[in-house]
Amino acid sequence: LPHRPNASDRPVHTFSDEFVPDLVSTMFVEAITWWLEHARSYTPREIATRSALLASALFKEASTWQ
């Protein structure tokens, strides 16, 4: 990735297309599929928490996109 200024220095922009919501939806489906195929190696709460944290990070980053 190119060098970017400090995140707090960047203006916050909302994304207007469906890319990020589609990406997050797909991520959740894939996480559940992976979890089921791997004998539920994490508790439901763990997989939900980890997936939610990843989605939150993705939304946070996407909110800075121009």
C-alpha positions as CSV (number, residue, x, y, z in Angstrom):
1,L,0.0,0.0,0.0
2,P,1.2,3.5,-0.7
3,H,2.3,5.6,2.3
4,R,-0.7,7.4,3.7
5,P,-1.0,10.2,6.2
6,N,-2.2,9.5,9.7
7,A,-5.8,8.2,9.7
8,S,-7.0,11.0,11.9
9,D,-5.8,13.5,9.3
10,R,-7.9,12.0,6.6
11,P,-11.5,13.2,5.9
12,V,-14.1,10.6,6.5
13,H,-16.1,9.6,3.4
14,T,-19.0,7.2,3.1
15,F,-19.0,4.6,0.4
16,S,-21.8,4.8,-2.0
17,D,-21.7,1.5,-3.7
18,E,-22.5,-2.0,-2.5
19,F,-18.9,-3.3,-2.6
20,V,-18.1,-3.2,1.1
21,P,-21.5,-4.5,2.3
22,D,-21.3,-7.4,-0.2
23,L,-17.7,-8.1,0.9
24,V,-18.8,-8.3,4.6
25,S,-21.8,-10.4,3.8
26,T,-19.6,-12.9,1.9
27,M,-17.1,-12.9,4.7
28,F,-19.8,-13.9,7.2
29,V,-21.0,-16.7,5.0
30,E,-17.5,-17.9,4.4
31,A,-16.7,-17.7,8.1
32,I,-19.8,-19.8,9.0
33,T,-19.0,-22.3,6.2
34,W,-15.4,-22.6,7.4
35,W,-16.5,-23.0,11.0
36,L,-18.9,-25.8,10.0
37,E,-16.4,-27.6,7.8
38,H,-13.8,-27.5,10.6
39,A,-15.9,-29.3,13.2
40,R,-16.9,-26.0,14.9
41,S,-13.4,-25.6,16.3
42,Y,-14.4,-22.4,18.0
43,T,-17.5,-21.7,20.1
44,P,-20.4,-19.9,18.3
45,R,-19.5,-16.8,20.4
46,E,-15.8,-16.9,19.4
47,I,-16.5,-17.2,15.7
48,A,-19.2,-14.5,15.9
49,T,-16.9,-12.1,17.8
50,R,-13.9,-12.7,15.5
51,S,-16.0,-12.2,12.4
52,A,-17.6,-9.1,13.9
53,L,-14.2,-7.6,14.7
54,L,-13.0,-8.2,11.2
55,A,-16.2,-6.6,9.7
56,S,-15.8,-3.7,12.0
57,A,-12.2,-3.1,10.9
58,L,-13.3,-3.3,7.3
59,F,-16.1,-0.8,7.8
60,K,-13.7,1.5,9.7
61,E,-11.1,1.4,6.9
62,A,-13.8,1.8,4.1
63,S,-15.2,4.9,5.8
64,T,-11.9,6.7,5.0
65,W,-12.0,5.9,1.3
66,Q,-12.6,8.7,-1.1
